[in-house]
Amino acid sequence: MQLWVGLGNPGAKYAGNRHNIGFMALDRIAGDHGFGPWRKGFQGLVSEGRFGSEKVVLLKPETFMNLSGQSVGEALRFYKLSPGDVTVFHDELDLAPGKLRLKTGGGHAGHNGLRSIHAHIGEAYHRVRLGIGHPGHKDAVASYVLHDFARADQDWLDDLLRGISDGAPALAAGDGPRFQNAVAQRTSPPRPSTGREKAGPKPAPDATAPTEDTRNPLQKLADRFR
């Protein structure tokens, strides 16, 4: 059994925020793969489903980002899981928009949701880092992550979420490379060939096409009286 956690802030006010991309990822997975309805549990919202024989519980903490670890810790204890059974989907400033990376363990890099999870279950859990880009200056980070994705972001965001959903069965099976490949198929599809087609033989002239009249005016006049 696995626990997949999406990070974000609860309520309609935050629903479209960059900080809520973790919630968005879980919503797409639940909708595309026939998971059960969201229900209240563990200070958050929970949905359950399966990928083959592997049961997966989706959790969206409603404690607000800074206290996400309270919800995750409660769920972990209830299901008697270890940190290695947990995968957290979260926004990542240090990745370009639309990029995705997997990571296990390590620091929280100042992410308040991860910081809280570290405090409650340690750092030995898995992460799906979802790139949202960086505003360019650390003083702008808070405003940036708490603003909605721009209209120009919608195409890559949709591709990324579709890719995550496509690859979810592979992630549940522990096949990280296949999961990442599924995402890449959506976010970086093969480009069509731009090479010119090889030149083939020129078509034969059409025998029925009219030919150009090259006679001079005097010849044309003489021919009329023949």
ZIMOZI-V871357 format. One record per backbone hydrogen bond with DSSP energy under -0.5 kcal/mol. NH is the residue of the N-H (numbers start at 0). CO is the residue of the C=O. If there is no record, write none. Layout:
BEGIN
nh->[NH;NH]
co->[CO;CO]
END
This chain:
BEGIN
nh->[1;2;3;3;4;4;5;6;13;14;14;16;17;18;19;20;21;22;23;24;25;26;27;28;29;30;31;32;33;34;35;38;40;43;44;45;46;48;50;53;54;55;56;57;57;58;59;60;60;61;66;67;69;70;70;71;72;73;74;75;76;77;78;79;79;80;84;85;86;87;88;89;89;91;94;97;98;100;102;104;110;111;114;115;116;117;118;119;119;120;121;121;124;125;126;127;128;128;129;129;130;130;131;132;132;139;140;143;144;145;146;148;152;153;156;157;158;159;160;161;162;163;164;165;166;167;167;169;170;171;172;173;174;175;178;179;180;181;182;183;184;185;185;186;187;206;208;213;219;220;221;222;223;224;224;225]
co->[54;84;1;56;2;86;58;88;10;10;11;13;146;144;16;17;6;6;19;20;21;22;23;24;25;26;27;28;30;29;47;45;43;40;59;38;57;55;53;50;52;48;1;46;55;3;44;5;58;42;63;64;66;66;67;67;68;69;70;71;72;73;74;75;76;75;81;82;2;125;4;87;127;129;91;130;95;128;126;124;107;109;110;111;112;113;114;115;116;116;116;117;122;85;102;87;100;126;89;127;98;128;91;91;94;136;137;139;140;141;143;15;149;150;152;153;154;155;156;157;158;159;160;161;162;163;164;166;166;167;168;170;169;173;174;175;176;177;178;179;180;181;182;182;183;204;205;211;215;216;217;218;219;220;221;222]
END
